[in-house]
Amino acid sequence: MTPPAGTAIVRPLRHVRAVRERYLQRFADPVEMGASRSARAWAWALGETAVAPVTDRVTSAPPDRSEIQAEMAAADERRLRSGQEDRADGAAIILRWLAGADDHVPVRCASPGELVGGFGDVVRSHRQLADIAAQAAQARRAATAKSRDIEAHPGGRERARQEADYLDGAMAALAWVSGERTAAPISHGQHADGIAKALKRERIYAEDAIEQAGYRRPSGSLPSRWYGEGIKSTIAWLLGDTINTPIAPSRQAWKSRDQTQPRPFQWK
């Protein structure tokens, strides 16, 4: 499970091999593969060649993190300059995944998550789900205790209640995806049509709950805005739309607040 030795790659070696093998299946012709910048991105990042895939510069082999970042920046600059995708984009997508800047698996297939220890379109393993659920439960207990502390500032207690709701949503989404609960946390539907569709559909329900919270009074029949935020953030993490874990937004925002002047809990 360790990254390739001596490289700036952060992914486990077996994940790199599995994704690379699946990616290279798209090339039927070895000549086409040799001319492809995206195919060269794999070889360059692994130290099999010293020629960078975007700029064609000769670099160290394997490249260090700064050299990988420079290639990604060059690809972005070319896209902005031309106003459209070019072959450098494919190389940059692979480099971002290898370096940990983007968690989307850079292949198109029926179940990309399986290549990295996940399942379906979920790019997280069951072990990761369990670890994050445990962290969320611990953070939820701390937030609940804070919300009940009569000596705390009222604004601080309110923020703690909001954070507890957020973590309830995160934990509900994790329990649903891991199979500990059969029904989706908001829609109460199943995912018989596939986990990817079910997650994206549930994210719409979460966004609707967040939007409705802006113009309605709290109701026992509808989830709170923060519960919806927890579900939305968790689904984004599960699908690789963010590299932040679902509890990261709440903890970071919580710690960044000035405790001497409490304000309503807000999301960036």
N, C-alpha and C positions, 0 to 999 in steps of 0.2 A: 504493500500500500504506500510505500515511500515514492517520492518523485524521482525521475531519472537522475542519477548521480552526476554532479558537476554542471547541471543546467539551471536556468532560471525558471524552469517549469514547476508549477506548484501542484499539478495533478498527479495522482498515483500512477505509477508506471503501467499497471494493467489497464487502467482507464484510457491512458494515452494510446496504448497499443490497440485496444478494442475500437476506439473512435477512429483512429487513423486507418485501420484496416477497412472499416465500413466506409469511410470517406473515399478511399482510393478505389473502391469498387466502381465508382462512377467512370473511371478511365478504362476504356477497352483497348486503347492503343498506347503502348509505352512511349511513343514519340510525343503524343498529346500530353501524357503525364509529365514528361521532362520539360515541356514548354509551359506548364501550368505554374503560375505564381503560388497558388494555394497549395499545390503538392510540394513545391519547394519550401513552403513555410514549415511544414512538418520536419523535413530533412534539416533545415537550417537550425530550428529551435533545438533539435536533438543533437546537434553537433556533427551531422553527417556531411555537411558542406559549409564553407565559410562565406558563400555568396548570399547576401541578404535578398529576400524574395521581392521586396518592393522597390528598393533603391539600387539594387545590384552592386552595392558596396561590398568590399571584402572586409569581414569583421573577425573577431575572435571566434573560435569554434570549441565549445558551443558559445553562443552570444550571451552577454550578461543582460541584466534587466534593463539597463539604460539603452542598450542597443535595440532590444525588443520594443521598448517604448518609442524609440525614434522611428522605427519602421511603421508602427501603428499611426504615429503622428503624420508621417509622410503620406500614408494611404488616405487619411482624413483630409489632408490638404489637397490632394489630387481630386478627391470627390467634390470638395467645395469649389475648387477652381473650374472643374468641368461641368458641375451641376448634375452629374449623373454617375451611376455605378460604373466602375471599371474593374479590371481583373485584380487590381490591388486590394479591393474590398474583401475578396474571398480570403486572401492571405492574412489580412488584418483581423478578420473574424476568428480565424484559427489561432492566431497569436494571442488575441484577447482571452480566449478560453484557456489556452495553455498557461498563460501568466496569471490567471485568476481575476482578470478585470471584468469578465462576463461569464455567467454560469450557464448560458444557453449552449447546449451541445451542438457543435457546428456540423451536423449532418441532418439529412432529411430521411427519415425512415419511420416505420410503424410504431416503434417503441424506443425512442432515443434514450429514455431514462435507464433502460436495462443495460446500456453500454457503460454506465457510470455508477452502477449499484442501485439504481432506482427502479421504477416500474412505469410503464406507459410514458406519458409526458412528464412525469414527476422525476426530477433529477436529483432527488435526495434519497438516501437509503433509509430503511426502517430503523437502523441504529441512530441515524441523525434525527429522525422524527422523535424517537424515544428520548434522546438527550435534550432536544429543544423543549419537549413537553415537560420534562423534569425541571428544567430551568424556569419555564413559564410558571409552573406550579409553585416553585419557591418564591419567585418574584410576586406572584399573586398573593401568597400568604403575607409577605411583607407589606404589600399595598393595603390589604385588608386591615392589618394591624394599625397601620398609619391612619386609615380612614376612621378608625374607632378611638383614636387617641384624643381624649377630651382636652388635653393640655396643648394640643397642636393648633396652629392657626386655622381658622375655618377654610381659608383658601387652600391650604395644604391638604386638609382632609378631603376637600372636593377633588383636587387633583388625584389623590390616592384612589378615590372611588372611581374616577374615570379610567385610571390605569388598571384597576382591578377588572372593570368591564372589558377593556381592551384585551387583557390577558385571558379572560373567560372566552372571548371570541377566538383567540389564537388556539387555546387548548381544545375548544370544540371542533375547529377545523382539523387540527392534528389527529384528534380521536376518530373523526369521520374518515379521513384518508387512510389511517392505519388500520381501520376495520373494527375499532373498539365500539363504535356506534354505527348503526346501519343507515340512519337518516341524515341528510344534510342539515347543518345547524340552523339555517334560516328558511329555506324552501321546504325542508323535510322530505326532499325527493331522494331517489336512489341514483346510482350511477351505472345502470344497466347498459347504457349506450356508450360507455367508455369513460374512464376517469378524466381525460382531458376535457371533453365536452361538459362533464358534470362540474368540474372545477371552474371553468370559464362561465358557466351558467350561474353558479353560486356566487361568483364574484359580482355579477350583475345585480343579484339580490342584495349583496352587501353594499354596493354603491347606491342602490335605491334606498336602503335603510339610512345610510349616511346623509343622503340628500333630503329625505323626508324629515330627518331630525332638525333640519334648519328652519322649518316652518310649521311644526306641529308641537303640541305639548306632549310630554312623555306619556306613553300608554303601556299598560301591562301586556298588551297583545303584540306589540312591535318591539324589536330589539333597539337598544340605544345606539347612538352614533358610534360610541367607542367600541361596542361589541362588533359592529359592522367593520370598523377600522381594523380590528384584530383579525377578522376573517380575511379581509382584503389583503392585508400585509402578508398573512400566512400563505395564501394562495399564490401571491407574487413570488414568494421565496420557493415554494414547492415547484413552480414551473420554471425557475431560473430567471425570472424577470428582474430580480434584484439579488445582489450578493450579500445583503444584510439579512440576518436571521429575523424572524418575526417579532422577537422581543427586543431587538436592537433599537427600533424607533422610540419605544416607550422609555427604555432606560436612559438613552442618550438625551431625550428631551427632558426627562425628569431631572437629570443631574445638571442640565444646563440652565435651569430656572434659578432665579434669585430667590432664595428661601426667605429673605427679609421682606419681600414685597410679592406675596403670592398672587398669581393670576390664574385664570382658567387654563386647564391643560390644553395645549394646542399642538398641531402636527405640522411638520415642515414638509 
